């Protein structure tokens, strides 16, 4: 959807992503937070910069911690 373009993409300034790639149903059944893979999350978040021209607020939600945020920051800065 993001690759299809559209002026609406310029309105998105921030993204807070969950660390896990599991569905909400799978996470509910798991019973604990899934930390996912910090490097994968960081790469995915940095790649959003190519399709969301005004993105400048990146953060985490459920399951993220300092490892994820550090990797996201490093990946974001490396893409410049």
C-alpha positions in Angstrom: 0.0 0.0 0.0 2.8 2.4 0.9 4.6 1.7 -2.4 1.5 2.7 -4.4 2.1 6.3 -3.4 -0.3 9.1 -2.7 -0.2 12.5 -1.1 -1.5 11.0 2.2 1.9 9.5 2.9 3.3 13.0 3.6 0.9 13.3 6.6 2.5 10.4 8.5 5.1 11.7 10.9 5.5 8.9 13.4 5.3 5.2 13.8 5.3 3.1 17.0 5.6 -0.6 16.2 5.3 -3.7 18.2 8.4 -5.8 18.6 6.7 -9.0 17.6 5.6 -10.2 14.2 3.0 -12.4 15.8 -0.7 -11.7 15.4 -2.7 -10.3 18.2 -4.4 -13.6 18.7 -1.1 -15.5 18.9 0.3 -12.9 21.4 -2.8 -13.3 23.5 -2.3 -17.1 23.6 1.4 -16.7 24.3 0.8 -15.0 27.7 4.1 -13.2 27.7 5.6 -10.3 25.7 7.5 -11.4 22.6 10.6 -9.3 22.1 10.8 -10.2 18.4 14.1 -9.4 16.6 15.5 -5.9 17.3 17.6 -5.9 14.1 14.7 -6.9 11.9 12.4 -4.3 13.5 15.1 -1.6 13.0 15.6 -2.5 9.3 11.8 -2.4 8.7 11.5 0.9 10.5 14.4 2.5 8.6 12.9 1.3 5.3 9.8 3.3 6.0 11.8 6.4 5.5 11.9 5.6 1.8 8.2 5.7 1.4 7.1 8.2 4.2 8.9 11.4 3.3 8.1 13.3 6.6 8.6 10.4 9.0 10.7 11.7 11.9 9.3 10.1 15.1 10.1 6.4 15.5 9.4 4.4 18.6 8.3 1.1 20.0 5.2 -0.3 21.6 4.5 -3.7 23.1 7.6 -5.8 23.6 10.1 -3.2 22.7 12.9 -2.1 25.0 16.2 -0.1 24.9 17.7 -2.7 22.5 15.0 -2.1 19.9 15.1 1.7 20.2 18.9 1.7 20.0 18.9 -0.4 16.9 16.1 1.7 15.3 18.2 4.9 16.0 21.3 3.3 14.5 19.4 2.0 11.4 17.7 5.4 10.9 20.9 7.4 11.1 22.8 4.9 8.8 20.3 5.4 6.0 21.2 9.1 5.6 
